[in-house]
Amino acid sequence: MSTRTENVHLDSNVSTTNVRQVTNNYAILTEIVVNSESDIDVLTTNVNEVTHNFAILTEIVVNSDSDIDVLTTNVNEVTHHFAILTEIVVNSESDIDVLTTNVNEVTHHFAILTEIVVNSESDIDVLTTNVNENNHVAFTLNVARDIVVSDANVSHGHRGEHRQLPYNSYKAHAKPETIKFWNNFCVLRKDNLIK
């Protein structure tokens, strides 16, 4: 399944794509592309209740000068030997009030990549990625040049245990750097993304 939104100057209150109740050896591609100068109030993609040997790609690309109030991607209730890629790319000068990606209730031998790439001069008020009730989960946050991540709160838990960990100040170098969180929760707020 491929969903591509390519209209320039797109003005849509709600743009949503859903894949639900998919079973037995599927490859699912959910792709949303928002081109320059688009205005979308709510952009959401969901993959729910997927079982048994899946490869799932959820990719959202927001190009320059886009204005999105809420951008969310969810993968829920996924079980048994999965490879899940949730990738969000926000290019320069985008304005996003809330950017969230969630992977919930994922169990048993998973490889999960949650990747968010924020390029220079983007304006994001709240940037959140969640992975809940998981074992052996890795987070990758790619930070573009000249963005400072300072005192980001990182909480992680295993089997009901949760605690807050401070992440010290970080300064990106000449090329995009990568911060990896081997945790279950990561929140970066606007005051942590200093241009």
N, C-alpha and C positions, 0 to 999 in steps of 0.2 A: 504494500500500500504506500503510495507516494502522494503527498499533498504539497503542492508548490503554489505559493502566492507571489506573483511577480509584478503586480500592477504598481506602477509608480504613482505617487500621490494617493495611495490607498487610504480610505477613511472608513473604518469598520468598527462598530462598537464591540462586537464579540466575534473572534475567529477561533474555532475549536475543531480539533480532530481527535477522534477516539477509536481505539481498537480494544475490544472487550471479548472475553470468553473465547479465546483462541487456543486450540489444543492440538497436540501431536505433531511435532517436527515441522515447525514453521520458521521462516525467516521473515521478519517484519521490519519494514522501513517506514518510518514516519518522519517526513522532512517538511519543514516550513521555512520558506525564504521570504523575508520582508525587505524589499528594496528601498532605495533612498527616499527620504521625505515622506515616509508612511506615517499614518496616525491611527493607532489601534489601541482601544481602551483595555481590552482583555484578550490575551493570546494564550491558549491552553492546549496542550496535547497530553493525552492519557493513554496508558496501556494497562489494563486491569484484568485480573483473573486469567493469567497466562500460565499454562502448565506443560511440563515434560519436554525437555530438550529444545530450547529456543535460542535463537540469536536475535536480539532486539536492538535496533538502532533508532534512537530518537534524537534528531538533530534540528536545531533551530538556529538560523543565521539572520541576524539583524544588521543590515547595512547602514551606511552613514546617514545621519540626520533623521533617524526614525524617532518617533515619540510613542512609547508604549507604557501605559499605566501599570499593567500587571502582566508579567510573562511567567508562565508556570508550565512545568512538565512533570508528570507523575508516572511512576511505574509501581504498581501495587499488587500484592498477593501473587508473587512469582515464586515457583517452587521447582526444585530438582534439576540440577546440572544446567545452569544458564550462563550465557555470556551476554552482559547488558552494557550497552554504551549509551550514555546520555550526554550529549554534547551541545553546549550553547556558546555561540560566538557572537559577541557584540562588537561591532566595528566602531570607528572613530566618530565622535560627536553624537552618539545616540543618547537619548534621554529615557531612562526606564526607572519608574518609581519603585517597583518591587520585582525582583528577579528571583525565582525560586525553582529548585529542582528537588524532587523527592523520590526516594526508592524505599518502599516500606514492606515489611514482612517477607523478606527474601531469605530463604533457608537452603542449606545443604549444597556445598561444593560450588561456589559461585566465583566468577571473575566479574567484578563490577567496576566500571570506569565512569566517574562523574567528572566531566571536564568543563570548566567555564573559562572562556578566554575573553578578557575585557581589554580592548585596545585603548590607545591614548585618547584623552579628551572626552571620554564617555562620562555620563552623569547617571549614576545609579544610587538611589537612596538606600535601599536595603538589598543586599546580595546574600542569599541563603541557600545552602545545599544540605539536605538531610538524608541520612541512611539509618533506618531504625530497625531494631531487632535482627541484626545481621552478625555473622561471624566472618572474620578475615576480610575486612572491607578497607580498601585504599581510596583516599581522595587525592585528586590532583587539581590544583588551582594554578593556572597560568596567568601571571601578572605581566602586563606590557611595560615597556620602558617608562620611566618617570612616574610610576605609581608607587606610593609608599603604603605598605601595610604595617600598621602600628598597633600593638597591644590588642590583637584580635583574640576574642574569647573562643577557646576551643574546648568543648566538653565532649567527653567520650565515655561510653559505658559498655559493660559486658555482662549479660545476664542480670539486668536490673540495676547494675552499679553505674552511677553517673557522678562525674566531678568536673569542675571547671579548671582549665589550664590556660595560663597566659602565653600568648605567642609574642615574643619580643619584636621590636621594630625591625622592619625589613625594607631594604632599598633595592629596587630593581636596577640592573646594570644596562649596558649598551644594547643587549638583545633580550628578548623575553626570557624571564626566569621562571622556574617552577617551584612551588611550595607544595609539599606532599603532607597530608594529614592521614596518619593511620589511626583514625578515630571514627566515631559514629556521628559527629555533629560538628558543623563549622558555620559560623555566622560572621560576616564582615559587613559592618555598617558604613554609611557614607563618610563618617568622620575618620574611618580607617583607610579610605581610599583618597589620598591627598594628591592632587595633581601638581 
